[in-house]
């Protein structure tokens, strides 16, 4: 499997946003649509901080405001 889990880094901690992410699409500036392997979707606001593909992790950094 090559899907990853998405996390939001906020207040010094990683918060799980979505499991089994298959697609990441830009929606707007600092806004991303995550699509899971079963078609479920979530919108995340933030910048991509790091992608650890071997660890199957995508970490977004929350933007102030």
Backbone bond lengths (Angstrom), bond angles and torsions (degrees), N, CA, C in turn:
res aa  C-N    CA-C-N  psi(-1)  N-CA   C-N-CA  omega(-1)  CA-C   N-CA-C  phi
1 X - - - 1.450 - - 1.522 109.38 -
2 X 1.315 116.21 143.98 1.461 118.57 -178.49 1.527 112.38 -123.71
3 X 1.310 117.71 15.31 1.460 119.58 175.27 1.527 109.73 -79.61
4 X 1.323 115.71 164.83 1.465 120.87 -177.39 1.521 109.48 -133.36
5 X 1.316 115.67 165.05 1.460 121.56 173.15 1.522 108.28 -97.39
6 X 1.322 116.62 142.56 1.468 121.87 -179.78 1.520 109.71 -105.88
7 X 1.318 115.02 136.99 1.462 122.47 -179.05 1.520 109.30 -127.26
8 X 1.320 116.60 152.83 1.452 123.01 173.37 1.518 107.75 -112.63
9 X 1.329 116.38 119.46 1.458 122.01 179.22 1.520 107.58 -86.82
10 X 1.326 115.64 114.19 1.456 121.66 -174.92 1.519 108.57 -146.69
11 X 1.315 116.93 133.82 1.468 122.24 179.18 1.532 111.91 54.68
12 X 1.341 115.85 36.54 1.453 120.78 176.13 1.515 115.56 79.20
13 X 1.329 117.98 7.57 1.462 121.40 -178.31 1.520 110.91 -131.35
14 X 1.333 115.22 152.78 1.455 121.65 175.55 1.528 109.15 -94.80
15 X 1.325 115.47 124.22 1.466 121.49 178.84 1.522 108.06 -111.72
16 X 1.332 117.41 124.88 1.459 121.08 179.57 1.525 109.79 -64.17
17 X 1.331 115.74 126.79 1.464 121.57 179.63 1.522 109.99 -101.46
18 X 1.345 115.54 -43.26 1.462 119.16 -176.35 1.522 109.83 -159.74
19 X 1.310 115.73 139.35 1.460 121.47 175.49 1.522 110.10 -95.85
20 X 1.313 115.94 157.12 1.469 123.62 172.89 1.528 112.91 54.29
21 X 1.327 116.24 50.19 1.466 121.68 177.94 1.522 108.73 -75.42
22 X 1.322 115.44 130.28 1.457 121.74 179.78 1.526 111.52 -106.14
23 X 1.344 117.03 -36.82 1.468 121.85 -175.35 1.525 109.64 -132.57
24 X 1.341 115.75 138.20 1.469 122.01 171.51 1.521 106.30 -122.54
25 X 1.336 116.68 120.48 1.462 122.04 -179.51 1.523 110.01 -121.87
26 X 1.336 117.88 134.67 1.465 118.89 175.09 1.527 109.47 -70.50
27 X 1.314 116.60 135.19 1.461 122.73 178.30 1.520 110.57 -104.10
28 X 1.310 115.84 -44.73 1.453 123.73 -176.99 1.520 105.76 -158.21
29 X 1.297 117.43 -176.56 1.456 119.49 178.34 1.531 109.58 -62.17
30 X 1.322 115.70 121.69 1.465 122.88 179.93 1.531 113.36 60.68
31 X 1.326 117.44 26.53 1.465 122.27 176.74 1.525 108.18 -130.39
32 X 1.331 115.49 130.17 1.461 121.86 -173.91 1.516 110.79 -128.88
33 X 1.336 116.07 142.50 1.470 121.33 172.79 1.526 106.60 -100.79
34 X 1.317 116.12 125.12 1.454 122.16 175.97 1.520 107.68 -103.63
35 X 1.318 116.17 133.20 1.463 121.22 178.57 1.522 107.68 -121.76
36 X 1.319 115.20 126.05 1.459 121.12 -179.54 1.515 112.20 -83.99
37 X 1.320 115.84 173.05 1.468 120.81 -177.14 1.526 112.90 -67.15
38 X 1.327 117.25 -18.05 1.462 120.66 178.32 1.529 112.01 -104.04
39 X 1.341 117.18 10.96 1.456 121.13 177.13 1.517 114.76 91.27
40 X 1.327 117.99 -3.52 1.460 120.37 177.71 1.533 108.89 -67.82
41 X 1.327 116.79 149.75 1.463 121.38 -174.67 1.519 111.31 -133.37
42 X 1.343 114.76 149.50 1.461 121.93 173.21 1.514 107.61 -144.20
43 X 1.318 115.70 152.49 1.458 122.80 174.92 1.521 108.11 -106.99
44 X 1.330 116.16 132.86 1.461 122.32 179.75 1.521 108.02 -122.64
45 X 1.331 116.06 133.64 1.459 121.58 174.91 1.519 107.90 -105.17
46 X 1.316 116.52 126.93 1.455 122.09 -179.90 1.516 110.45 152.25
47 X 1.297 115.15 -179.97 1.463 121.49 177.59 1.518 108.44 -105.67
48 X 1.318 115.68 149.52 1.454 118.56 174.58 1.518 107.58 -70.90
49 X 1.320 115.90 120.06 1.461 121.91 -179.72 1.520 110.06 -86.22
50 X 1.328 116.30 -48.64 1.463 121.13 -179.59 1.522 109.17 -161.07
51 X 1.321 114.77 148.69 1.462 121.15 173.24 1.524 107.00 -120.31
52 X 1.313 116.49 119.78 1.461 122.29 178.07 1.522 106.82 -111.03
53 X 1.323 115.98 85.18 1.456 120.10 -171.08 1.521 112.86 -69.36
54 X 1.311 118.32 -33.21 1.463 120.21 177.04 1.528 109.57 -64.50
55 X 1.344 116.56 -35.22 1.461 121.86 178.46 1.524 112.70 -88.54
56 X 1.339 117.11 -1.09 1.469 123.05 179.82 1.534 111.37 59.61
57 X 1.342 116.18 43.70 1.473 121.33 -179.05 1.524 110.59 -127.47
58 X 1.317 115.47 135.87 1.461 123.62 171.36 1.514 105.69 -122.98
59 X 1.313 116.27 122.07 1.460 119.54 -176.69 1.527 109.50 -115.75
60 X 1.324 114.67 121.10 1.458 122.41 175.94 1.526 107.91 -97.90
61 X 1.322 116.38 146.28 1.454 120.52 176.68 1.516 108.32 -105.58
62 X 1.321 116.73 124.04 1.461 121.87 -179.79 1.522 109.59 -63.81
63 X 1.304 115.56 140.99 1.461 121.58 178.77 1.525 109.17 -95.00
64 X 1.328 116.36 140.51 1.465 118.41 178.45 1.515 112.00 -62.58
65 X 1.334 115.35 146.92 1.465 120.51 177.36 1.419 110.94 95.03
